[in-house]
């Protein structure tokens, strides 16, 4: 009888440990799946934004004309994009000004309700991705050269270095490490002067 009870006690302990390990593994799997979904959703937003990039310059809060795409200044990247859906038919443009920035290991997406901003214009801020160790955007011109700043200073208007052909993203996120993406930029007519929203 004592032997049987000892055997059942050992089986109970082993079963309890097995169930505990399965629960821990399940929690890790769910957490890992949620993280992969967060990264995938961020990549889809990147794809949507950069697939709609357009050469529409803007005027900032001071009335200064700003390039349609800017890299390496206040934000990682700031640019104009088209295709901003308007299902409620509000009195606004279908173009949108977007920017990305990393602060305290979190990637944020900014967008403005208007293209040409006034002093009181505030961006809408979206949390896009957490646990971001580093992120950078690079501009690629038609010669294949990469730039950490855009537009390139000191080039003539006819220079190939003034033609943005692609954008490259280098981002390091846990647990996947470094990810790299490149988006082709569709050639357009020369940049438009800011005409308001």
N, C-alpha and C positions, 0 to 999 in steps of 0.2 A: 504493500500500500504506500509506504513512504517513497519507494522507488518510482512508482507511478506518479505520485504527486510531484516529485522532483523533476521528472521528465516533462509533465504538463507545465510546471513553472518555467523550465528552460524554453519550452516551445512558446509560452506566452511572452517571455522577454524577447526572444528572437523575432516573433511576429510584431511586437510593439516597435522594435528598432527598425524593422523592414518598412512598416507603415510610416514611421516618422521620416525615414529617408525618402520614401516615395512622395510624401507631402512636400518636403524641402525641395526635391527635384522638380516637382510640379510647379511650385512657386517660382523657382529660378527660370523654368521654361516659359511661364507666363510673362515674367518680367522681361526676359530676353525678347520674346515675341512683341511685347508692347514697345520696347525700345526700337526694334527693327521697323515697326509700323510708324513710329515717330520720325525716324530717319527717312523712310520711304515717302511719307507725306511731305516732308520738307523738300525732298528732291522733286516731287511732282509740282510743288509751288515754284521752285526754281525753273523747271521746264516750262511751266505756263508763262512765267514772267519773261524769261529770256527768249522764248519762242515768239513773243509779241513785241520785242524791243523795236522802237521806232526812233527816227532822227528828228525829234521835236525838242528844240531848246526851250528853256523857260526863263522867266525873270524871278529872281529871289526877292526876299523881303525888302532889300535896298533898291530894287528896280534894276539890278545888274543882270545882264544877259548871261545865262549859264549854259554850258554845253549839254547836249542831249544825253551824253553818257560821261560820268565822272568817276574816276577811280583814284583812291589814295588821298582824299582830303578829309572832310569831317566824317564821312562814312566809308565803309569798305568799298561800296559802289552805290552810285545814285544814277538813275536813268529814267527815261520816259518809255512807257509801254502802251500799246493799243489794246483793244478788245476788252475794255472794262465793261462788263455787262451792266445793263440798266433796266432790269425787268419792271421796276416801278415807274419808269419814264420820268425820273427826276430831271430838273433843269441843270444838267451837268454834262461835262464832256465824257466821251467814251475812252479818252486817253487818260492815263494815270501816271503820276510821278511816284516812284518807288525807290527805297533805299534799304540797304542791309548794314547791320552793325553788330559787333560782338562786345558784350559788356558782362563781366563777371561770369565767363564761361557759358553765356547764353546768347544765342543768335536771335536777333530781333529783326522783324520786317516793318519798315515804316512806309506809310503811304499818305498822300495828301488828297483832300477832297477837290482841290483845284490845282491847275498846273502852275499858273503865275501867282505867287504868294504875296500876301500883304503882311504887315507887322503882326496882326492878330492870328494869322493862319497857323494852326497847330496840326501836327501829324497824328494819324491813328497808328498806335504801336501794337504789333502782334508778336507774341512769343512764339518763335518758330522751332527752335531746337535747343535742348539743354546739354550739358556736359560736352561743350565744344572747347577743345584745348587750343586750337588755332584755326584761323580762316584767312584766306587772301584771294582776291580776284586779280587776274592778269588780263590785260588787253593784248590781243594778237592782231598785228596789222597785216596787210596784203602780202608783205614779204616774208611773213612767218616769225618776225621778231616779237618778243614778249615785253610788255611794259607793266611796271607796278604802279605807274601814274598815267592817267589819261584825262584830257587830251595831251598829246606830246607837245612840249614847249619848243619853240625855235625852229619848227619845220614850216616850209612853204605850203600854201594851200594845195598845190598840185602834187605834193609829196605822197608816196605810197604809205609813209608812216602816219599820214592823217586819215587813212582809210581803215576803219575798224572792221576786221573780218571775222573775229571770233572772240569769245570770252572764255577764260579758263578759271575754274574754281578748285583750289586746294584747301581741303578742310579735314581736320583731325577730330574724330568723335569716338567716344568710348561706346562699345568695346571693339569697334571695327578698325580703329586706327585711321590712317590717312586715306581719304577718298579724293579722286580727281575726276572732274567733269569738264567737257568742252562743249560749248554751244556755238554753232555758226551764226553769224550776224548777216541777215539778208540785206544785200545792197539796196540803197534807196536813193532818191534824189537828194541833192545837198540840203543841209539843215535849214529848216524854216525859221524865220524870225518869229519871236514870240508874239502871238496874236491874241492872247487872252484865252479864257476858257469858254 
